[in-house]
Amino acid sequence: MAKVYLSLGSNLGDREIYITSTREAIASRIGIIKKASSVYESEPWGFECDQNFLNQVLLVETSLSPAAIMLEISYLESKFGRERIGKGYTSRTMDIDVLFYDHLILYTPDLIVPHKHLHKRRFILEPMKEIAPDYIHPLFSITINEIAHTCTDTCKVWKYESVKITE
């Protein structure tokens, strides 16, 4: 079984429901969720918009290949209303990225592992640091904690606290 780190992100619609529903779908379609970070809220990265993102990182144990995971991710993103319009970053109901697949280094047109921007994104590093601070990046040979310590991203990231009222 492979150990895969996935990131989830949403800034459109009911972000909490999208994160929860996607996490459940990953558990039923991709593999066993071994660890899940807290949900974090963050400012948009790489583009301007008014709505912040909710983000979470999962450690999933799977028997699926990287290519099979990408097919599942594509299916899940479209199931949850993700629309891809042109190139560049845009708001989205759900975004799922493969951060790491074991200690594999993979470069294909459809998938780059480790994720090529993870070391530049505090919204990934903070939840990743929570569940795997000592994980060693296979290209940089340093831990997630060390990467987070040297990250120059100035976007704000904080633990999210739900404001929904239960009756």
C-alpha positions, 0 to 999 in steps of 0.5 A, a space after each residue: 500500500 502506498 502512502 499518499 498526501 492529498 490536499 483539499 481546497 475550496 473557496 466557493 459555495 458551502 466550503 465546509 460541506 465540500 471539504 467534508 464530502 470530498 474527504 468521505 468520497 476519498 475514503 470510499 474511492 481512493 483509500 483509507 484516511 490514516 491522518 487528517 489535518 485540521 481545516 485551515 482558512 487562507 487567503 487566495 494564493 496566486 490570484 485575487 478574489 474576495 473569498 478565502 479558501 478552506 484547506 486540509 491535508 490528508 494522509 491516505 493509504 491506497 493500492 491505486 497507482 498515481 495515474 489511477 488516483 488522478 482519474 479519481 481526483 478528476 472525477 471527484 472534482 467534477 462531481 463537486 462542481 469544479 469548472 476548469 476555465 482557461 489557464 491560471 488560478 481561479 476560485 473553485 468548489 473543490 481542488 484536490 492535489 497530490 502532494 506526495 506519493 510515497 517517496 516517488 519522484 514523478 514528472 509527467 504531463 498529468 502529474 508532478 510528484 512531489 507537488 511542484 509548488 508545495 514548498 511555496 504555499 503556506 496553506 499547504 505547509 501548515 496543515 502538512 506540518 501538523 500531520 507530518 512535520 518530519 516527513 522528508 521531501 524527496 527532492 530537497 532532502 529536508 523536513 516539512 518543518 524545515 521547508 515551512 520555516 524557510 517559506 517566504 509566502 506571506 499569505 495568512 493561514 489560520 486554523 478554521 473554526 466553524 461558525 455554523 450553529 447547531 440547533 
